[in-house]
């Protein structure tokens, strides 16, 4: 496999977004905020488990 560029990644994302447009929310700042907040919540849960149980 050759070099994988940002342009390649964007093209794949656009193709996926088009394919699943009826199932996924549109890409935009609000969707990005929701995904980021969800991810931070999940990371917080992992941190709590590590603190409780150790490494």
MODELLER restraints for C-alpha pairs under 7 A, 6 or more apart:
rsr = mdl.restraints
at = mdl.atoms
